[in-house]
Every structure is written in C-alpha cells, then in structure tokens.
C-alpha cells in the first residue's frame, strides 16, 4: 500500500513538473547560452581548416559527392570515417555562410541548448524525480567536458549525432500507442541519420532496448511487442553497412593505421581508457585538445585501479537493487562509449573529450538522481554542494572556451599540456611558418622530430626549414625522411635538389 501511495505521489510530482516545464526551459536555455556565449567569437581551429575550408567537396557545394565519399577522401589514402551527413551539413553551411565562423559557432551553441531541453524532458519519465530531472539537465548544460564538442566545428558529428539519438529516444519514450508504419519509418530515418553522422549512432537501437528492459521493467519475451520496430531498425543498419562498404571498400580500411596492439595490450588499454573516460566525467580537469596515447602493456597499479572502478560500475549497473534511473544511466554511458574503445580504429588521438558528449547524458541522469536523493536527506548540504559544483563547472567551461579562440592559442596551450605530442609541435611549426616566425617554427619542428623520430613527415618538414640556413643538417634530415618513407617523392626531390646545389657551390 505504501509503495502504491508513493508511486501516486511521485506521478503527481512529475505532472507538476510538466506544468512547470516552461520555467525549466527558460532556466536551461539561459544558462546553456550564457556559459558558451564567449565561444561565439572564436575562429576556425584545427581540422576545421581541412575538413571544411580546405575540402573541395564542401567549397564547391557538391552535395551528391559528399554522400559518396569518406570524410578525408579529398586527401587520398585510407580512413575509417564514412559520415555523409557531416559533409552535407558542411556543404549547406558553407553555401549559406561562406568562411565566417560565427554562424557555425552559433549553431553549435543553439543545438546544445536544444539538447539540454531534450535531456530534461527525457529525465522526467526516466529519473522520475522533478528536481532530479532539472538537476540532470543543468549538469549536462554546463559540464566542462562539452567544450570540445561545442567550441570545435570539426566536432559537429558528435554534437548533431547526439541530437538525433536524443530525438530518437524521446520519440521512443513518449509513444503510448501501438507502433504503426509512419512512426516506425520515423525511427528508421532517425537511426539512419545518426549512423550517417557518426558511427556511435549505431547504439540508438540498443539504447531503446535498454530503456524497455530497465526503465519499463519488461522481460526479454515482452520485447516482441516492438519486434517490428527493431527489425526495421536492424534492416536500416545493414543498409548503412552496405553503403559504407560500397564507398570505402571495407568497414574499417584504416584499422590499425596508427597503433598495432597485441590482444593482451588491447584488452589492458581498453580497461584503462574506459576508466579514464569515467574519471573525466566526474573530475573534468586538465582539459586537453590532444591526449597522447600510451598503451598499457602490462598489469600495473593504474590498470588495477581502473579494473576496480569498472568492476564497481558494472556491479551497480547489473544489480537489480540499484535504482532503475542509475542503472539506465550507467548502461547509457557504457553503450554510447563502446565504439570509442576501438583503440586501433579511432585515429591517433585515441582518448578524445568529444567522445563523452553522448555518454555524459547518462552521467547527468545519474548525477541528478544522486543529488535529489541527497537533498531529501541532507537538503542544506545537497543544495550547497550542488550550487558549488555547478558554479565551478560554469567557470571552468567559460574559461576553457577562451582556449579555442584560434589555432595559435589552442596549439600553444596544447604543446604545454602534451609536450610529447609530435603532431602538435608540427602543426604549431606550420602556423609559425605562415606567421614568418622562422626561429619559432624551427624549434617546434625540432621538438616534433624529437617526440616522433620515426616520422618521415616530421624529418622532411624539419629538413625544409633547415635548407636556407643549415643545408648540411637539412640534407641529413631529408635523407632520414627518405629512409623512413621511401615513397615520399617530395622528400626525395628536395634531397636531390639540395645535393645538386651543394655540389655546385664553389669551394671555400
């Protein structure tokens, strides 16, 4: 009887929260816009220059070709990123706004605000506590881990894919009648859109199943009521796979391009990396544009700590005594993060903060529920801690936005944080060349070679910088570049020209 009364009371609270929905909307929109307002003046940064401004598919407004190529196809070579809708969005925005960064950043901030509202709306039936729902959305609105996604235009796939997944979940959660063809078609369209934006979109289907199992308490046999929907979404997935294979020649042609790990090293590294992701959601400090990946090659203290953390989270998600909102939030985090744990297929920057945008939705629900639970027992402490945490998050987010102001600001900050990231030193050297700061460029390229002595590209770049003032040293660098990359015709031609010039020099 008590449980029945409690359920009725909770239902009344949820209904009151829905009536107060406009006030929650105003608060969320105001905070989410305010905390990212200073990002609107930022410029294009990093891959924005290549994927968007330097991509002939985008700049020539080729919508059809955008669907038929990979993200990096214009550069040649292999990559694992078939995201046609990302390129279509780039083509559309470039056609409308040209090379002005402000509209791109405005879109990111507005879309994040919309995502906050969906997180809030979903939290009402999932968390089932009105205060917890609003607290969840506030955590999601101001979490510092989101700065990379919202400040970086190249992270559009994560941002928009999350919007599509949230929309798909909202459509699934709010259904009250038997699914009919139009709604099934809408689900499939959203699923295809999510897949076409980023590979992580594949998790929309498992997330729907998890919601039925955990939040609605249905048994596996009861899922047959949505069998038609799940079958249609599975068919949509295979349609995407067929298109991906047709365009790229395989599912992941660049698998293992940057890192080749043994099965044991892969397993150890996955455990440590997954725990690092969980840690960043709880303690989002030291935000970094480029986290250097160091594989875990043996069982050590960090691995054991990571294993204990993941075991505790897994136990909490599996134990039936754990409240359903917490279980679903943890499962959401695990499922949406799983694609990023393909450590040999995600690129050189294995650990990336943008990969946490979708998983942070589940984290926000767990955090909101935990705060609500505490506020019922120790309201003064809970309110003080909640306000302090949100205030700290707002300050850190607004401060981090400034690091994304332009390439120079971001790269200088990154090489201080990751001094052993050769690619960052190389990129900063290139920027100094464009600024006619030769001495600074030379030093940064030297650091790039020091960090990655087996990179033929860095030796070639270093040799090119040395040619004018240090020809003998330049020759040695170009020879090393050719030795490491025999197919590098540019380095070979430069080396031949330098040899000829050296032979033609009059003797001293």
C-alpha positions as CSV (number, residue, x, y, z in Angstrom):
1,X,0.0,0.0,0.0
2,X,2.8,2.4,0.9
3,X,4.5,1.7,-2.5
4,X,1.3,2.4,-4.3
5,X,0.8,5.7,-2.5
6,X,4.4,6.6,-3.1
7,X,4.0,5.9,-6.8
8,X,0.9,8.0,-6.9
9,X,2.7,10.9,-5.1
10,X,5.6,10.6,-7.5
11,X,3.3,10.7,-10.5
12,X,1.7,13.8,-9.2
13,X,5.1,15.4,-8.7
14,X,6.0,14.5,-12.3
15,X,2.8,16.0,-13.5
16,X,3.5,19.2,-11.6
17,X,7.0,19.3,-13.1
18,X,5.4,19.1,-16.6
19,X,3.2,22.0,-15.8
20,X,6.3,23.9,-14.6
21,X,8.1,22.9,-17.8
22,X,8.3,26.5,-19.3
23,X,10.2,27.7,-16.2
24,X,12.7,24.9,-16.6
25,X,13.0,25.7,-20.3
26,X,13.8,29.3,-19.6
27,X,16.4,28.4,-16.9
28,X,18.2,25.8,-19.1
29,X,18.3,27.9,-22.2
30,X,19.6,30.9,-20.3
31,X,22.3,29.0,-18.6
32,X,23.4,26.9,-21.6
33,X,23.6,30.1,-23.8
34,X,25.4,32.2,-21.1
35,X,28.1,29.7,-20.3
36,X,29.1,29.3,-24.0
37,X,28.4,32.8,-25.1
38,X,32.1,33.7,-25.2
39,X,32.7,30.9,-27.8
40,X,30.8,32.8,-30.5
41,X,33.8,35.0,-31.3
42,X,36.1,32.0,-31.8
43,X,37.7,31.3,-35.2
44,X,38.0,28.1,-37.2
45,X,40.5,25.7,-35.4
46,X,42.5,22.6,-36.4
47,X,40.6,20.2,-38.7
48,X,38.1,23.0,-39.5
49,X,40.6,24.3,-41.9
50,X,40.9,21.0,-43.7
51,X,37.6,19.3,-43.5
52,X,35.6,22.4,-44.2
53,X,37.6,25.3,-45.6
54,X,40.1,23.2,-47.5
55,X,37.8,20.5,-48.7
56,X,36.8,20.9,-52.4
57,X,33.7,18.8,-51.8
58,X,32.5,21.4,-49.4
59,X,33.7,24.6,-51.0
60,X,32.4,23.6,-54.5
61,X,29.0,22.7,-52.9
62,X,28.9,19.1,-54.2
63,X,26.0,17.6,-52.2
64,X,25.9,14.4,-54.2
65,X,29.7,13.8,-54.0
66,X,29.6,14.4,-50.2
67,X,27.3,11.4,-49.8
68,X,29.6,9.2,-52.0
69,X,32.9,9.9,-50.3
70,X,34.6,9.5,-46.9
71,X,35.4,12.4,-44.7
72,X,39.0,12.5,-45.6
73,X,38.6,11.2,-49.2
74,X,39.8,14.5,-50.7
75,X,43.2,13.9,-49.2
76,X,43.5,10.4,-50.6
77,X,44.6,7.4,-48.5
78,X,42.5,5.3,-46.1
79,X,40.3,6.4,-43.3
80,X,37.5,4.9,-41.1
81,X,35.1,7.8,-41.3
82,X,32.1,7.5,-43.6
83,X,29.9,10.3,-42.4
84,X,27.9,11.6,-45.3
85,X,25.6,13.9,-43.3
86,X,28.6,15.6,-41.8
87,X,29.7,16.6,-45.2
88,X,26.2,17.6,-46.3
89,X,25.9,19.9,-43.3
90,X,29.3,21.4,-44.1
91,X,28.3,21.9,-47.7
92,X,25.0,23.5,-46.7
93,X,26.5,25.8,-44.1
94,X,29.4,26.9,-46.4
95,X,26.9,27.7,-49.2
96,X,24.9,29.8,-46.7
97,X,27.6,31.5,-44.7
98,X,30.8,31.1,-46.6
99,X,34.0,31.3,-44.5
100,X,32.6,33.1,-41.5
101,X,33.0,31.2,-38.3
102,X,30.3,33.0,-36.2
103,X,27.2,31.2,-37.8
104,X,28.9,27.8,-37.2
105,X,29.6,28.5,-33.6
106,X,26.1,30.0,-33.1
107,X,24.6,26.8,-34.5
108,X,26.6,24.7,-32.0
109,X,25.5,26.7,-29.0
110,X,21.9,26.7,-30.0
111,X,21.9,23.0,-30.7
112,X,23.5,22.3,-27.4
113,X,20.7,24.3,-25.7
114,X,18.2,22.2,-27.6
115,X,19.9,19.0,-26.4
116,X,19.7,20.3,-22.8
117,X,15.9,20.6,-23.2
118,X,15.6,17.0,-24.5
119,X,17.8,15.7,-21.7
120,X,15.4,17.5,-19.3
121,X,12.3,16.2,-21.0
122,X,13.7,12.6,-21.1
123,X,14.7,12.8,-17.4
124,X,11.1,13.3,-16.2
125,X,10.0,9.8,-17.1
126,X,13.4,8.2,-16.7
127,X,14.6,9.7,-13.4
128,X,11.1,10.1,-12.2
129,X,12.0,12.9,-9.8
130,X,11.2,16.5,-10.9
131,X,14.1,18.1,-9.1
132,X,16.5,15.4,-10.3
133,X,15.3,16.0,-13.9
134,X,16.2,19.6,-13.8
135,X,19.5,19.0,-11.9
136,X,20.4,16.4,-14.6
137,X,19.8,18.9,-17.4
138,X,21.8,21.6,-15.6
139,X,24.8,19.3,-15.2
140,X,24.6,18.4,-18.9
141,X,24.2,22.1,-19.8
142,X,27.4,23.3,-18.1
143,X,29.7,20.3,-17.9
144,X,33.2,21.4,-19.0
145,X,33.8,18.2,-20.9
146,X,31.5,19.5,-23.6
147,X,33.7,22.4,-24.6
148,X,35.5,20.5,-27.3
149,X,32.2,19.5,-28.9
150,X,30.6,22.9,-28.8
151,X,33.7,25.0,-29.5
152,X,35.1,22.9,-32.3
153,X,33.3,22.9,-35.6
154,X,35.0,19.7,-36.6
155,X,33.2,18.0,-33.8
156,X,29.8,18.6,-35.5
157,X,29.3,14.8,-35.9
158,X,29.3,14.2,-32.1
159,X,27.1,17.2,-31.5
160,X,24.5,16.6,-34.2
161,X,24.5,12.8,-33.8
162,X,23.7,13.3,-30.1
163,X,20.8,15.5,-31.0
164,X,19.5,12.8,-33.4
165,X,19.9,10.0,-30.8
166,X,18.1,12.1,-28.1
167,X,15.3,12.8,-30.6
168,X,15.0,9.1,-31.4
169,X,14.9,8.2,-27.7
170,X,12.3,10.9,-27.0
171,X,10.1,9.6,-29.8
172,X,10.5,6.1,-28.4
173,X,9.8,7.0,-24.8
174,X,6.8,9.2,-25.5
175,X,4.9,6.6,-27.6
176,X,1.7,5.4,-25.9
177,X,0.0,3.5,-28.7
178,X,0.9,0.6,-30.9
179,X,3.7,1.5,-33.3
180,X,2.4,2.0,-36.8
181,X,4.2,2.4,-40.1
182,X,4.7,6.2,-40.1
183,X,6.3,6.1,-36.6
184,X,8.4,3.1,-37.5
185,X,9.6,5.0,-40.6
186,X,10.4,8.0,-38.4
187,X,12.5,5.8,-36.1
188,X,14.4,4.3,-39.0
189,X,15.0,7.7,-40.6
190,X,16.5,9.0,-37.3
191,X,18.6,5.9,-37.0
192,X,20.0,6.2,-40.5
193,X,20.7,9.9,-39.8
194,X,22.6,9.1,-36.6
195,X,24.6,6.4,-38.4
196,X,25.4,8.8,-41.2
197,X,26.7,11.4,-38.8
198,X,28.9,9.2,-36.7
199,X,29.5,5.5,-36.1
200,X,28.4,5.8,-32.5
201,X,24.8,6.4,-33.7
202,X,24.6,2.6,-34.0
203,X,23.8,2.5,-30.3
204,X,20.4,4.1,-30.7
205,X,18.8,0.6,-31.1
206,X,20.5,-1.0,-28.0
207,X,19.6,2.1,-26.0
208,X,15.9,1.6,-26.9
209,X,16.1,-2.0,-25.8
210,X,17.8,-1.0,-22.6
211,X,15.1,1.5,-21.8
212,X,12.4,-1.1,-22.1
213,X,14.4,-3.6,-20.0
214,X,15.5,-1.3,-17.2
215,X,13.1,1.6,-17.0
216,X,9.9,-0.2,-18.0
217,X,10.9,-3.5,-16.4
218,X,10.0,-5.6,-19.3
219,X,11.3,-9.2,-19.7
220,X,13.1,-10.2,-22.9
221,X,10.0,-12.1,-24.0
222,X,7.9,-8.9,-23.7
223,X,10.1,-7.1,-26.2
224,X,8.3,-8.8,-29.0
225,X,5.7,-6.0,-29.0
226,X,8.3,-3.8,-30.6
227,X,9.8,-6.6,-32.8
228,X,8.7,-4.9,-36.0
229,X,10.4,-1.7,-35.0
230,X,13.6,-3.4,-34.0
231,X,13.6,-5.4,-37.2
232,X,13.1,-2.3,-39.3
233,X,16.0,-0.5,-37.5
234,X,18.2,-3.6,-37.9
235,X,17.5,-3.5,-41.7
236,X,18.4,0.2,-41.7
237,X,21.7,-0.6,-40.1
238,X,22.5,-3.2,-42.7
239,X,21.6,-0.7,-45.4
240,X,24.1,1.7,-43.9
241,X,26.7,-1.0,-43.7
242,X,26.2,-1.8,-47.4
243,X,26.6,1.9,-48.3
244,X,29.7,2.2,-46.2
245,X,31.3,-0.9,-47.7
246,X,30.5,0.3,-51.2
247,X,32.1,3.7,-50.7
248,X,35.1,2.7,-48.6
249,X,35.8,-0.8,-49.8
250,X,35.5,-2.3,-46.3
251,X,34.1,-1.4,-42.9
252,X,37.3,0.0,-41.5
253,X,40.1,0.2,-44.1
254,X,42.4,2.2,-41.8
255,X,42.1,-0.2,-38.8
256,X,45.5,-0.3,-37.0
257,X,46.8,2.6,-39.0
258,X,48.3,4.4,-36.0
259,X,48.6,1.7,-33.4
260,X,49.3,-2.1,-33.6
261,X,48.5,-3.7,-30.3
262,X,48.6,-7.3,-29.3
263,X,45.4,-8.8,-27.9
264,X,46.7,-8.5,-24.4
265,X,47.8,-4.9,-24.8
266,X,44.5,-4.0,-26.4
267,X,42.5,-5.5,-23.5
268,X,44.6,-3.8,-20.9
269,X,44.5,-0.5,-22.7
270,X,40.7,-0.7,-23.1
271,X,40.2,-1.1,-19.4
272,X,42.5,1.8,-18.5
273,X,41.0,4.1,-21.2
274,X,37.4,3.3,-20.2
275,X,38.2,4.2,-16.6
276,X,39.9,7.4,-17.7
277,X,36.7,8.4,-19.6
278,X,34.6,7.7,-16.4
279,X,37.1,9.8,-14.4
280,X,36.8,12.7,-16.8
281,X,33.1,12.8,-16.3
282,X,33.4,13.0,-12.5
283,X,36.5,15.2,-12.4
284,X,36.7,17.2,-15.7
285,X,40.1,18.8,-15.0
286,X,43.1,19.4,-17.3
287,X,41.0,19.5,-20.5
288,X,43.3,18.9,-23.5
289,X,43.0,19.2,-27.2
290,X,45.3,16.2,-27.7
291,X,45.8,13.5,-25.2
292,X,48.9,11.4,-26.1
293,X,48.1,7.7,-26.0
294,X,50.4,5.4,-24.1
295,X,49.3,1.8,-24.4
296,X,49.1,-0.3,-21.3
297,X,51.5,-3.2,-21.9
298,X,51.4,-4.9,-18.5
299,X,49.4,-5.2,-15.4
300,X,50.3,-2.2,-13.2
301,X,48.8,-0.1,-10.4
302,X,46.8,2.1,-12.9
303,X,45.3,-1.0,-14.5
304,X,44.3,-2.4,-11.2
305,X,42.7,0.8,-10.1
306,X,40.9,1.1,-13.5
307,X,39.7,-2.5,-13.2
308,X,38.3,-1.9,-9.7
309,X,36.5,1.2,-10.9
310,X,34.9,-0.5,-13.9
311,X,34.0,-3.6,-11.8
312,X,32.2,-1.3,-9.3
313,X,30.3,0.4,-12.1
314,X,29.4,-2.9,-13.8
315,X,28.1,-4.3,-10.5
316,X,26.0,-1.2,-9.9
317,X,24.5,-1.4,-13.4
318,X,23.8,-5.2,-13.1
319,X,22.5,-5.3,-9.5
320,X,18.7,-5.3,-9.5
321,X,18.7,-3.4,-6.2
322,X,20.2,-0.3,-7.9
323,X,17.5,2.2,-8.7
324,X,16.4,2.0,-12.3
325,X,17.5,5.6,-13.3
326,X,21.0,4.9,-12.1
327,X,21.2,1.5,-13.8
328,X,19.9,3.0,-17.1
329,X,22.3,6.0,-16.8
330,X,25.3,3.6,-16.4
331,X,24.2,1.4,-19.2
332,X,23.7,4.5,-21.4
333,X,27.3,5.6,-20.6
334,X,28.7,2.1,-21.4
335,X,26.8,1.6,-24.7
336,X,27.4,5.1,-26.1
337,X,31.1,4.9,-25.1
338,X,31.8,1.4,-26.5
339,X,32.5,2.5,-30.1
340,X,35.3,4.9,-28.9
341,X,37.0,1.9,-27.3
342,X,38.1,0.5,-30.7
343,X,41.5,1.9,-29.9
344,X,43.1,0.8,-33.2
345,X,40.4,2.4,-35.3
346,X,39.6,5.8,-33.9
347,X,42.8,7.6,-35.0
348,X,46.0,8.9,-33.4
349,X,44.1,10.9,-30.7
350,X,42.7,7.7,-29.1
351,X,41.3,9.5,-25.9
352,X,39.2,12.4,-27.0
353,X,36.9,14.6,-24.9
354,X,34.3,14.9,-27.7
355,X,33.6,11.2,-27.4
356,X,32.0,11.9,-24.0
357,X,29.2,14.2,-25.2
358,X,26.6,11.4,-25.7
359,X,27.8,9.3,-22.7
360,X,27.5,12.4,-20.5
361,X,23.8,12.3,-20.9
362,X,23.7,9.1,-18.8
363,X,26.1,10.6,-16.4
364,X,23.9,13.7,-16.0
365,X,20.9,11.5,-15.1
366,X,22.9,9.6,-12.5
367,X,24.2,12.8,-11.0
368,X,20.8,14.4,-11.0
369,X,19.2,11.4,-9.3
370,X,22.1,11.2,-6.7
371,X,21.7,14.9,-5.9
372,X,17.9,14.5,-5.5
373,X,18.4,11.5,-3.2
374,X,20.8,13.5,-1.1
375,X,18.6,16.6,-1.0
376,X,15.8,14.5,0.6
377,X,18.1,13.6,3.5
378,X,20.5,16.5,3.9
379,X,18.9,19.4,1.9
380,X,21.3,22.1,3.2
381,X,24.4,20.2,2.3
382,X,23.0,19.0,-1.0
383,X,22.0,22.5,-2.1
384,X,25.3,24.0,-1.1
385,X,27.3,21.3,-2.9
386,X,25.1,21.4,-6.0
387,X,25.4,25.2,-6.4
388,X,29.2,25.0,-5.8
389,X,29.7,22.3,-8.4
390,X,27.5,24.0,-11.0
391,X,29.3,27.3,-10.3
392,X,32.7,25.6,-10.7
393,X,31.6,23.9,-13.9
394,X,30.3,27.2,-15.3
395,X,33.6,29.0,-14.5
396,X,35.7,26.1,-16.0
397,X,33.6,25.9,-19.1
398,X,33.7,29.7,-19.8
399,X,37.5,29.7,-19.2
400,X,38.1,26.8,-21.5
401,X,36.1,28.4,-24.3
402,X,38.9,31.0,-24.5
403,X,41.5,28.3,-25.4
404,X,39.6,27.7,-28.6
405,X,39.9,31.3,-29.7
406,X,42.2,30.4,-32.7
407,X,44.8,28.0,-33.8
408,X,47.7,29.8,-32.2
409,X,46.0,29.9,-28.8
410,X,45.0,26.3,-28.9
411,X,48.3,24.9,-30.1
412,X,50.4,26.9,-27.7
413,X,48.2,25.6,-24.8
414,X,48.3,22.0,-26.1
415,X,52.1,21.7,-26.5
416,X,52.4,22.9,-22.9
417,X,49.9,20.2,-21.8
418,X,51.2,17.5,-24.1
419,X,54.9,18.3,-24.7
420,X,55.4,14.8,-26.2
421,X,52.8,15.2,-28.9
422,X,54.8,15.4,-32.1
423,X,51.9,16.2,-34.3
424,X,51.0,19.2,-32.2
425,X,54.6,20.6,-32.4
426,X,54.5,20.0,-36.2
427,X,51.2,21.9,-36.5
428,X,52.4,24.8,-34.4
429,X,55.6,24.9,-36.6
430,X,53.5,25.2,-39.7
431,X,51.5,28.0,-38.1
432,X,54.7,29.9,-37.2
433,X,55.9,29.5,-40.9
434,X,52.7,31.3,-42.0
435,X,53.4,34.0,-39.5
436,X,57.0,34.4,-40.8
437,X,58.4,33.4,-37.4
438,X,61.1,31.2,-38.6
439,X,63.1,30.6,-35.4
440,X,59.9,29.5,-33.5
441,X,58.9,27.2,-36.4
442,X,62.4,25.6,-36.4
443,X,62.3,24.9,-32.7
444,X,58.8,23.4,-32.8
445,X,59.7,21.2,-35.7
446,X,62.8,20.1,-33.9
447,X,60.6,19.1,-31.0
448,X,58.3,17.2,-33.3
449,X,61.2,15.1,-34.6
450,X,62.4,14.6,-31.0
451,X,58.9,13.3,-30.0
452,X,58.5,11.0,-33.0
453,X,61.9,10.2,-34.5
454,X,60.4,7.5,-36.8
455,X,58.1,10.0,-38.6
456,X,59.4,10.6,-42.1
457,X,57.0,13.5,-42.5
458,X,58.5,15.4,-39.5
459,X,62.0,14.8,-40.7
460,X,61.0,16.2,-44.1
461,X,59.4,19.2,-42.6
462,X,62.4,19.8,-40.4
463,X,64.7,19.5,-43.4
464,X,62.7,22.0,-45.4
465,X,63.0,24.5,-42.6
466,X,66.8,24.0,-42.3
467,X,67.6,24.3,-46.0
468,X,68.0,28.1,-46.1
469,X,70.5,28.5,-43.2
470,X,71.7,24.9,-42.4
471,X,71.9,23.0,-45.7
472,X,74.2,20.2,-44.3
473,X,71.9,19.4,-41.5
474,X,68.9,19.7,-43.8
475,X,70.4,17.1,-46.1
476,X,70.7,14.7,-43.1
477,X,67.1,15.2,-42.2
478,X,65.9,14.7,-45.8
479,X,68.0,11.5,-46.1
480,X,66.3,10.2,-42.9
481,X,62.9,11.1,-44.3
482,X,63.6,9.1,-47.4
483,X,64.9,6.2,-45.4
484,X,61.8,6.1,-43.3
485,X,59.3,6.8,-46.1
486,X,60.8,5.6,-49.4
487,X,57.6,6.5,-51.2
488,X,57.9,10.2,-50.2
489,X,58.6,11.7,-53.6
490,X,58.6,15.3,-52.2
491,X,61.4,14.5,-49.8
492,X,63.4,12.6,-52.4
493,X,63.1,15.5,-54.9
494,X,64.1,18.1,-52.3
495,X,67.1,15.9,-51.3
496,X,68.3,15.7,-54.9
497,X,67.9,19.4,-55.4
498,X,69.9,20.1,-52.3
499,X,72.7,17.7,-53.3
500,X,73.0,19.4,-56.7
501,X,73.1,22.8,-55.1
502,X,75.7,21.6,-52.7
503,X,77.9,20.1,-55.5
504,X,77.6,23.4,-57.4
505,X,78.8,25.5,-54.5
506,X,82.3,26.9,-55.0
507,X,84.9,25.6,-52.6
508,X,85.8,27.8,-49.6
